[in-house]
Amino acid sequence: MAFEIPKINYTGSVKEVTLGSGGNTATAGGRTSFPFYLFEGSMPNMPILAMEIWDMEPDIWPAAAIEPFKDVISDPPAWAKKCVDDYGAKVIVVQLKSTDPNGDDRPVDEAAEMAKKIVDAIDVPVVFWGTAVNEKDEQVLKKIAEVCEGKNLSLSPVEEPIHKGVGASALGYKHIVVASTPIDVNLAKQLNILLGNLGVPDAQLLNDPTTGGLGYGIEYAYSVMERICQAGLTQEDDKLQIPMINNLGNEIWKCKEAGQPKEEVPIMGEPGRRAILMEAVGAVCYLLAGSDVLIMRHPESIKLAQEMIDDLTAEN
């Protein structure tokens, strides 16, 4: 007697959200089962592996992270173009590091001007990621929404204190809101409800459940994402059926272990390869947890993560 794998018929599904505008867009979500459970459901859209850039030249990156972009790393529009042309990026994520009030504190108008240059330099969807300093993020994201009207950008992180301001701008200028909450299922649902009450439709909404790089951080994030998936698929909770986005590369590469010299920790091996594998392992964890848009930094890490996706979705 042949063995048959027990199957669950899910009553819910992850909603679809289309990033970008024009002919070159990317669609996240659409799953009708847990990630890669193709024997129980479908994944019409594979997880998107987005590439990050900064809106300024990084001053604290390890050498291994700088190497693939060393010729363009001081020119954000050229950097974004290289990611698309040379590394095949389907989505670009711009980390708005220059706007941090505790750092360079770039003025809002200057930040928006740079954002517009980056958007105009490439023909793929763009996500803008602030510094989680709410007051400044709201000012910057609202201005970017205005100068890039109709481009269907994704604006992040939109936390509860700024959801009204940024949400209204996203509605007015036709962009996507990335609802960001601190590793909690109920808070994620609550913010999605608030944005819905404001008028933001589910088709203009992504979930940022918070992303940890290593250790307890990644375990907590994985657990919460798994519970979000479960509630959306099996409990038909429509406010937890929103595609999830994870800012992984930024978390991995700022870990101490990503840049420690080999002399300090010889047991951990060559630092460049170590960090690339750390990012790739993190990618596997988040893809299995249900990430629909995964933000990564190193081309080699992205290649490894893509191979995992291809292996798990290949027809036998």
N, C-alpha and C positions, 0 to 999 in steps of 0.2 A: 504493500500500500504506500503510495507516494505521500511524502510529507507536504502539507500545505501550511504556509505561514499564516498565523491568525491575523486578521485584518480588522481595523476599526473604520467605521464609516463616520467621518467627521461632518458635523452639521454647519460648521462655520468655515470661513476662508479669510486669507489676508487680502485686503483690498489693494487695488492697483493705483499707483501714483506715477505720473509721467513727469520726468524732469526735463527741463530745457524747452526750447521752442523751435519752430521751423522743421526742417527735414531731418535734423540730427538730434534725436531725443533718446532718452533711456527710461525704461519703465521698471519700477521696483514693485515687488509684491506679487499677488496673484496665486500664492500657494493654497492648495486645498488639503494639505497634510503637514506634519512636522517636516523640518528641512531634510531633503534628500530621501524621504520615505516614499519613493516613487512606486512602491508596490501597494501603497494605500491611497495615493492621490497624485496630483500633478504639480509641476513647477514650470508654468509657461514662461516665466522670466527668471533667468539665472541670477544669483546675487551679483551685484555690481561692485567691482573692485575699483574704487576711485583713487586717484593720485593727489596727494596734497602738495601745495607749494605755500610759501610764506609771502606776505606782501612787503617784505624787507629782507635784507641779507641776514641769515641766521648767524649768531655770534657764539652759539654754544653747541653746535652739532658735532658729533664725532666725525672723524675723517671719512669713515666708510659711508656715511650718509651724504656727505658733500660730494664725493667722487663722481657719481653719475651726472651731477648737475653743475660741476665746477665752472664750466664756461658760461653759464647763464644765471648763476645763483644770485647775482646782484641786480638782475633785470627781471622782475616778476612776469611781465608779459611774455618775454622770450622763454622764460622758465616754463610757463604754462604751455607754450607752443611746442617746446621740446618734449614735454611729457606726452602730448598728443601725437606729434609727428614721429618721434623716435621710439616711444615706449607704448604707443597704442592706447593711451588713456581714454576711457569712455566718458568719464566725468572728472572734472577738476575741482578740488576743494581748496579755497584760499583761506589760510589761517591769518586772521587780521591782527597779527602780533604787534604791528607798529602802533596800533591804537590803544594799547594798554596804558592806562593812567599811571601805573607803577613802572612804566618803561619809557618808550619814546613819546607816548601820548600824542600821536599825530592828530592834527586837527581834522574835524569831521569832513570838511570840504576836500581836503587833500586826500584823505582815505577813499572818499567816493570817486575822486578823479582817477586814482590808481585802479580802483575796482573796475571802472568803465574801460580803461585801457586793457585790462586783462580779459574782460568779457569780449571786447572787440577783436582781440588777437587770435581767438580760437572759435571753433564752431561746434563745441560740445557743451553739455550742461555744466553749470557752475554752482557750487555751494559756497557761501561765505560764512565763516565761523569766527565769531567774536571771542572775547577774552573772559567771558562770564563776569565781567564788571557791569552790572545791569544798566546803570545810568548811561555809561558811555556806549555800550552795545546798542541800546535803543536809539541813540542819536545817529550812530554810524549806520546801522542796518536800515533805518528809515530813509536816510539820505541815499544809500545804495539802491534801495527799492525804487526811489524816485528817478535817479539818473539812468537806471537800467530798466525802465518801464517796459513791460511786455515780454521780457526775456525768460520769464518763468524760472527765476533763480530760486535757490533754497536759502533761507535766512536762519541762522543759528548762532548761539543757543538761545531760544526764546523761553525764558523761565516765567513763572507766574507773575512776578512784579511788572514785567514789561509786555505781557501777552496782549494787552489791549492796544498799546501803541504800535507795536510791530505787526500785530495781527491786522489792524486796520490798514496799515500801509501795504501789507501783502495783498489784501483784498482789493485795494484801490489801484495798485500798480501791477496786479496779476503775478504774484509770486507764491512760493511754497513756504510754509512755516514749519520749522523743526522744533517741536515741543520738547523741552529738556527738563527732566526731573531727576532727583537724586536716588537712584537705585531703590524704587518702591513701586509696586504694582498699583496701589490705590492712588498715589500721587500722579502717576502717569495717566490713569483714567480720568482723574479730576481735571487735569490741565486740558486734556482733549475735549472734555465736556465744556469747559470754559471757553475754549476757542470755538467750539461748535455753536455755543450760545452767542458768540460775537458775530457769527456768520461765516466762519472759515469752514468750507466743505471738506469732507474727508479726502477728496481728490487733491487737496492742496495742503496735505498734512503728512509729516514724517515724525516718528518717535525717536528721541534720543534718551534711552534709559540710563545713561551714564556708562562710561567705559573705563575699566580698570586695566592696568598694564600687566601686572604680575601678582602672584600670591593670592591673598584674600580678596584683593580688588577684582581680579578676573573671576574668582569663584562666586562672589556675591553677584556680580553682573550677569554671569551665566545663569545662575539660579533664578534671578528676577526675569530675565528674558524668556527662560523656559516656561515660567508661570504665566507670563503675558501670552505666549503662544498657546498654551493650554487653555486659558480663558477664552481666547478668540476662536479657537477651533472647536472646543468641546462644550463650551458654555454659551456660545453665540453672543458674546459680549462685543457689540459692534465698536465700542470705543477702545477696545484692545485688539482690533483687527487692522491697525495702522502699520504700514511697513516701518521697520526699525533701521536706524543708521548708527554706526559706531565709529568714533574718532580714535581709531586704534594706533596708527603710526605715531601720533603726537604723544601718546602715553608710553608706548614701548621705548622710543628712542630717548626719552628724558629720564629713564631709569638709570640709576648709577651703574648697573651691570652692563648697560649697552656701550659704555665708553671707558670702562676700567682697563688700564693697560695689562698686557699679559703678565708682566713682571709682578704685578700686585696679586693677580689671581690666576696663576699658571694652570690650575686645574680646570678653569673654564675655557681654555683654548684661545685661539686668535680672536681679538675683539670684533673685527669687522664681520667675520662669519658668524660669530656668536650673536650679534645683534640682529643680523638678517634672519637667523633661525628663530630667535625670540619673536620677531614680528610674524614669521610664517606660522609658528605654533599658536600664537595668539589669534591669528586669522582663522586657523582650523577651529579653535574653540568657539569663536563668535559666529562663524558660519553654521556650525552645528547647533548653536543656541538659537539661531533664527535671524541673524543679521541679513538685511536686504541690501543695504549699502554699506560697504566696509571701506573706511578711509585708511590708505596705507602710504608708506613713504618710499621704500627701496624697490627698484624694479625687480631685483632678484627675489625678494620676498613675495612680490605680487605674482611672479612666474610660478613659484612653488604653490601658492594658494590656488592659482588657476588650474594647475595640474590636479590638485585635490578635487576641485569642482568637476573637472572633466572626467576624472576616474569614477566619481560617485554618480555621475549622470550618464555614463557611457552605456549603450545598449549591449547586453550580453549576447 
